[in-house]
Amino acid sequence: MPAVKKSSAVRLTIVAAAGIAAHAQSRPDPCAAATFNEAACEAAVAANGYCWNNRWVTLKYHYPFPYYYDAYHEFLAGGGVPYSAAVGACGPPRHFLGIGHSVSRAGFGCSGAAHSAHG
């Protein structure tokens, strides 16, 4: 019966890998080349995070916005096909907001592009 155990282990590994891949894809980054959204990315870099599924996702971006913009255009030039994900609009938790700082409440996806705010 060792073949049955090996077969079960392979199936479990495949299921686990699929679950990890689905989870990784479930929170698209507006600055990633494949899911790039110009307005949402610019707001995310400025705010160190973005809104996904009406929840704030804290993410420290290590480069300024033009880096992600250029990476997106390189992705397209290389034949990459971007996809858009629908994400709600929200803002960072209040403890992320400092006095005198303005944070865009832009989401990511169609609503984020339409609701981006500067200033």
C-alpha positions as a Markdown table, in Angstrom:
| # | Residue | x | y | z |
|---|---|---|---|---|
| 1 | Met | 0.0 | 0.0 | 0.0 |
| 2 | Pro | 2.9 | 2.5 | -0.2 |
| 3 | Ala | 1.7 | 3.6 | -3.6 |
| 4 | Val | -1.6 | 4.8 | -2.0 |
| 5 | Lys | 0.3 | 6.8 | 0.6 |
| 6 | Lys | 2.5 | 8.4 | -2.0 |
| 7 | Ser | -0.5 | 9.2 | -4.2 |
| 8 | Ser | -2.3 | 10.8 | -1.2 |
| 9 | Ala | 0.8 | 12.9 | -0.4 |
| 10 | Val | 1.1 | 14.1 | -3.9 |
| 11 | Arg | -2.6 | 15.1 | -4.0 |
| 12 | Leu | -2.2 | 16.9 | -0.6 |
| 13 | Thr | 0.8 | 18.8 | -1.9 |
| 14 | Ile | -1.1 | 19.9 | -5.1 |
| 15 | Val | -4.1 | 21.0 | -3.0 |
| 16 | Ala | -1.8 | 22.9 | -0.6 |
| 17 | Ala | 0.0 | 24.6 | -3.5 |
| 18 | Ala | -3.3 | 25.5 | -5.2 |
| 19 | Gly | -4.5 | 27.0 | -1.9 |
| 20 | Ile | -1.3 | 29.0 | -1.4 |
| 21 | Ala | -1.5 | 30.3 | -5.0 |
| 22 | Ala | -5.2 | 31.2 | -4.6 |
| 23 | His | -4.4 | 33.1 | -1.4 |
| 24 | Ala | -1.5 | 34.9 | -3.0 |
| 25 | Gln | -3.8 | 36.0 | -5.9 |
| 26 | Ser | -6.6 | 37.0 | -3.7 |
| 27 | Arg | -4.9 | 40.2 | -2.6 |
| 28 | Pro | -3.6 | 41.9 | -5.7 |
| 29 | Asp | -1.1 | 44.7 | -5.3 |
| 30 | Pro | -1.9 | 47.9 | -7.2 |
| 31 | Cys | 1.8 | 48.4 | -7.9 |
| 32 | Ala | 2.5 | 44.8 | -9.2 |
| 33 | Ala | 3.0 | 44.8 | -12.9 |
| 34 | Ala | 0.3 | 42.3 | -13.6 |
| 35 | Thr | -2.3 | 44.1 | -11.5 |
| 36 | Phe | -1.0 | 47.7 | -11.9 |
| 37 | Asn | -3.4 | 50.6 | -11.4 |
| 38 | Glu | -1.7 | 54.0 | -11.8 |
| 39 | Ala | -3.9 | 56.1 | -9.4 |
| 40 | Ala | -4.2 | 53.3 | -6.8 |
| 41 | Cys | -0.4 | 52.6 | -6.9 |
| 42 | Glu | 0.5 | 56.2 | -6.5 |
| 43 | Ala | -1.8 | 56.5 | -3.5 |
| 44 | Ala | -0.5 | 53.1 | -2.1 |
| 45 | Val | 3.1 | 54.2 | -2.2 |
| 46 | Ala | 2.3 | 57.5 | -0.5 |
| 47 | Ala | 0.2 | 55.8 | 2.2 |
| 48 | Asn | 2.3 | 52.6 | 2.7 |
| 49 | Gly | -0.7 | 50.4 | 1.9 |
| 50 | Tyr | -3.9 | 50.0 | -0.1 |
| 51 | Cys | -7.5 | 48.9 | 0.3 |
| 52 | Trp | -8.5 | 45.5 | -0.7 |
| 53 | Asn | -12.0 | 44.0 | -0.1 |
| 54 | Asn | -12.8 | 47.0 | 2.1 |
| 55 | Arg | -9.9 | 46.2 | 4.4 |
| 56 | Trp | -6.6 | 48.1 | 4.7 |
| 57 | Val | -3.5 | 46.2 | 3.7 |
| 58 | Thr | -0.3 | 47.7 | 5.1 |
| 59 | Leu | 2.6 | 47.4 | 2.7 |
| 60 | Lys | 5.8 | 49.3 | 2.7 |
| 61 | Tyr | 6.9 | 50.1 | -0.8 |
| 62 | His | 10.7 | 50.3 | -1.1 |
| 63 | Tyr | 10.8 | 52.4 | -4.2 |
| 64 | Pro | 9.1 | 55.6 | -5.4 |
| 65 | Phe | 6.0 | 55.5 | -7.6 |
| 66 | Pro | 8.0 | 55.9 | -10.9 |
| 67 | Tyr | 9.7 | 52.6 | -10.3 |
| 68 | Tyr | 6.5 | 50.7 | -10.3 |
| 69 | Tyr | 5.1 | 52.7 | -13.3 |
| 70 | Asp | 8.2 | 51.8 | -15.4 |
| 71 | Ala | 8.1 | 48.2 | -14.3 |
| 72 | Tyr | 4.5 | 48.0 | -15.5 |
| 73 | His | 5.4 | 49.4 | -18.9 |
| 74 | Glu | 8.3 | 47.0 | -19.2 |
| 75 | Phe | 5.8 | 44.2 | -18.3 |
| 76 | Leu | 3.5 | 45.3 | -21.2 |
| 77 | Ala | 6.5 | 45.7 | -23.6 |
| 78 | Gly | 7.5 | 42.1 | -22.8 |
| 79 | Gly | 4.1 | 40.8 | -23.8 |
| 80 | Gly | 2.6 | 40.7 | -20.3 |
| 81 | Val | -1.2 | 40.9 | -20.1 |
| 82 | Pro | -2.4 | 42.8 | -17.0 |
| 83 | Tyr | -5.7 | 42.0 | -15.3 |
| 84 | Ser | -7.9 | 44.3 | -13.3 |
| 85 | Ala | -9.3 | 43.2 | -9.9 |
| 86 | Ala | -12.3 | 44.8 | -8.3 |
| 87 | Val | -11.3 | 46.2 | -4.9 |
| 88 | Gly | -13.3 | 48.5 | -2.6 |
| 89 | Ala | -12.4 | 51.9 | -1.3 |
| 90 | Cys | -11.3 | 52.5 | 2.3 |
| 91 | Gly | -8.5 | 54.3 | 4.0 |
| 92 | Pro | -5.7 | 53.4 | 6.4 |
| 93 | Pro | -6.6 | 52.8 | 10.1 |
| 94 | Arg | -6.6 | 56.1 | 12.0 |
| 95 | His | -3.4 | 55.3 | 13.8 |
| 96 | Phe | -1.6 | 55.5 | 10.4 |
| 97 | Leu | -2.8 | 59.0 | 9.8 |
| 98 | Gly | -0.5 | 61.8 | 11.1 |
| 99 | Ile | -1.3 | 65.4 | 11.8 |
| 100 | Gly | -1.1 | 67.4 | 8.6 |
| 101 | His | -0.8 | 64.4 | 6.3 |
| 102 | Ser | -3.3 | 63.8 | 3.6 |
| 103 | Val | -4.0 | 60.3 | 2.5 |
| 104 | Ser | -5.9 | 59.3 | -0.5 |
| 105 | Arg | -8.9 | 57.0 | 0.2 |
| 106 | Ala | -8.4 | 55.5 | -3.2 |
| 107 | Gly | -9.2 | 51.8 | -3.5 |
| 108 | Phe | -7.8 | 49.6 | -6.2 |
| 109 | Gly | -9.5 | 48.7 | -9.4 |
| 110 | Cys | -12.3 | 50.7 | -11.1 |
| 111 | Ser | -13.4 | 52.5 | -7.9 |
| 112 | Gly | -9.8 | 53.4 | -7.0 |
| 113 | Ala | -9.1 | 55.0 | -10.4 |
| 114 | Ala | -12.2 | 57.1 | -10.2 |
| 115 | His | -11.8 | 58.2 | -6.5 |
| 116 | Ser | -8.1 | 59.0 | -6.3 |
| 117 | Ala | -7.4 | 62.2 | -4.4 |
| 118 | His | -4.3 | 64.3 | -4.1 |
| 119 | Gly | -3.7 | 66.9 | -1.5 |
